[in-house]
Amino acid sequence: GPIADLPSEVMENQLNLGIVVVEQDGLVTQVSEYLQTLKVYPFKATDQDTLKAVLERTSPKYIFVDESLSDFSNSFQFVYNMEAKKRFDTFVVLLSSKLPTGDTKSAFAYSVDLVVSQGDLGQLAGLCDHALAEKNIMLEPWRRL
């Protein structure tokens, strides 16, 4: 199955995982290159069964979901329904061809940490670093509990 494709370091939590729920090769490449700069293992999961299996058995640090996926609503429900503790520790980015980058209302509506317009992928690192820093500041009080 798909889990067999993951390095043992990911399964043993010695290597951070980034799930890339994206079909377009160009987007996959850009997101994967960003994750590799963070020393995060990029794993492409474009079908529901793979995504569900990986989410059930791992604790990804990052998830990038392309809103133009053919079965976006079905795949996205697995991300949307993640248990709260796991979700707190996962940075979720919605890649969109329709929504503007940094659209906080849409991010809230989709329960993601950041919306990035596909036209702004060249600034992915800066956008993610900034949004992740903000999320960590916001979650700090809960992490101390």
Backbone torsions as a table, in degrees:
resi	resn	phi	psi	omega
1	GLY	NA	-175.7	-176.7
2	PRO	-64.2	-30.2	-178.3
3	ILE	-64.6	-30.8	179.3
4	ALA	-62.7	-22.7	-179.7
5	ASP	-79.5	-9.9	-178.6
6	LEU	-86.0	138.8	176.8
7	PRO	-62.7	148.5	-179.5
8	SER	-59.5	-30.2	179.5
9	GLU	-61.5	-33.7	177.5
10	VAL	-68.2	-46.4	-177.7
11	MET	-64.8	-27.8	-179.9
12	GLU	-95.7	11.8	179.0
13	ASN	58.8	28.3	175.8
14	GLN	-96.2	-10.6	-179.4
15	LEU	-135.7	126.6	-179.3
16	ASN	-70.1	147.1	-176.1
17	LEU	-112.1	138.3	171.2
18	GLY	-122.6	120.4	-179.6
19	ILE	-93.7	128.5	-177.4
20	VAL	-112.0	103.3	-178.5
21	VAL	-98.5	75.3	-170.8
22	VAL	-143.1	138.2	179.2
23	GLU	-97.3	-37.7	-174.8
24	GLN	-69.3	122.5	-175.6
25	ASP	-56.1	-41.1	-179.8
26	GLY	-60.7	-41.5	178.2
27	LEU	-67.6	-42.3	179.7
28	VAL	-57.7	-45.0	-178.9
29	THR	-61.9	-47.2	-177.9
30	GLN	-63.6	-44.0	-179.9
31	VAL	-67.1	-43.0	-179.2
32	SER	-63.0	-41.5	179.0
33	GLU	-62.7	-41.0	177.3
34	TYR	-61.6	-47.3	-178.9
35	LEU	-61.3	-39.2	-179.4
36	GLN	-65.3	-30.9	176.6
37	THR	-65.9	-24.2	179.2
38	LEU	-91.5	2.7	-174.5
39	LYS	62.0	39.2	177.5
40	VAL	-111.7	133.5	-178.8
41	TYR	-78.2	117.6	179.1
42	PRO	-83.8	129.3	179.5
43	PHE	-125.6	120.0	-178.7
44	LYS	-83.7	124.0	179.6
45	ALA	-132.4	92.8	-175.1
46	THR	-99.3	-8.2	176.4
47	ASP	-113.3	154.7	-173.8
48	GLN	-58.9	-41.9	-176.0
49	ASP	-63.4	-42.4	179.1
50	THR	-64.1	-47.6	-178.9
51	LEU	-59.0	-47.3	-179.2
52	LYS	-60.9	-45.7	-178.7
53	ALA	-62.3	-43.4	-178.1
54	VAL	-69.0	-41.6	179.3
55	LEU	-65.3	-34.0	-179.7
56	GLU	-69.3	-29.3	-171.1
57	ARG	-111.3	-3.3	-178.2
58	THR	-133.3	170.1	174.2
59	SER	-123.0	84.9	-176.7
60	PRO	-66.3	145.3	175.3
61	LYS	-83.7	-29.4	-177.9
62	TYR	-136.1	144.2	168.7
63	ILE	-136.2	126.5	174.6
64	PHE	-112.6	124.2	-179.2
65	VAL	-121.1	130.8	177.6
66	ASP	-90.7	121.0	-176.4
67	GLU	-72.4	-10.2	176.8
68	SER	-93.2	10.6	174.9
69	LEU	-56.2	144.8	-179.9
70	SER	-61.7	-35.6	177.1
71	ASP	-118.5	49.0	-177.0
72	PHE	-51.6	-50.7	-173.1
73	SER	-63.1	-38.2	179.0
74	ASN	-68.8	-46.6	-179.8
75	SER	-65.9	-41.3	-174.6
76	PHE	-65.8	-27.5	-178.2
77	GLN	-60.7	-29.7	179.0
78	PHE	-68.5	-34.9	177.4
79	VAL	-73.2	-46.4	-178.0
80	TYR	-59.4	-36.0	-175.0
81	ASN	-94.6	13.8	177.9
82	MET	-59.8	146.7	177.5
83	GLU	-63.5	148.6	-170.3
84	ALA	-56.4	-45.2	-176.9
85	LYS	-61.1	-46.5	179.8
86	LYS	-65.2	-39.4	-178.1
87	ARG	-64.9	-38.9	177.7
88	PHE	-56.4	-39.0	-174.5
89	ASP	-90.1	3.1	-179.5
90	THR	-113.8	130.8	178.4
91	PHE	-95.8	114.5	-173.9
92	VAL	-108.6	126.1	-178.9
93	VAL	-118.3	129.5	174.5
94	LEU	-98.8	118.6	176.2
95	LEU	-91.4	127.5	-172.4
96	SER	-132.8	144.0	173.4
97	SER	-96.6	-7.0	-176.1
98	LYS	-112.7	-38.6	-173.2
99	LEU	-89.5	147.7	178.3
100	PRO	-77.0	150.7	176.9
101	THR	-58.5	136.9	176.9
102	GLY	77.9	12.5	-179.0
103	ASP	-68.9	99.1	-173.4
104	THR	-70.3	-33.3	178.7
105	LYS	-64.5	-43.3	178.7
106	SER	-68.5	-39.3	177.8
107	ALA	-59.2	-43.7	178.9
108	PHE	-64.3	-45.2	-178.3
109	ALA	-61.2	-38.2	-179.6
110	TYR	-89.5	-5.0	-175.6
111	SER	58.5	45.0	174.7
112	VAL	-114.2	165.2	-179.3
113	ASP	-85.2	-25.4	-175.0
114	LEU	-157.9	139.3	170.1
115	VAL	-105.8	129.3	176.5
116	VAL	-124.2	121.6	174.8
117	SER	-67.4	140.4	-178.3
118	GLN	-59.2	-25.4	177.6
119	GLY	-71.2	-14.7	-177.7
120	ASP	-105.9	15.6	-177.0
121	LEU	-62.5	-23.3	177.2
122	GLY	-62.9	-22.3	179.4
123	GLN	-105.8	19.5	-174.5
124	LEU	-53.9	-46.3	-176.5
125	ALA	-59.6	-50.3	-179.0
126	GLY	-63.9	-41.5	-179.7
127	LEU	-63.9	-45.6	-179.2
128	CYS	-68.1	-43.5	-179.7
129	ASP	-59.2	-43.3	-179.2
130	HIS	-65.6	-48.2	-178.2
131	ALA	-66.2	-36.2	179.1
132	LEU	-68.4	-39.0	176.7
133	ALA	-61.7	-42.7	177.8
134	GLU	-63.1	-42.6	179.8
135	LYS	-61.8	-43.5	-178.6
136	ASN	-63.7	-37.8	176.7
137	ILE	-63.2	-44.0	-178.5
138	MET	-65.0	-37.1	-175.9
139	LEU	-86.5	-10.8	-175.9
140	GLU	-51.2	-46.5	179.9
141	PRO	-59.1	-38.8	-179.3
142	TRP	-71.2	-34.8	-178.2
143	ARG	-68.2	-22.5	179.8
144	ARG	-81.5	-15.4	-177.1
145	LEU	-69.4	NA	NA
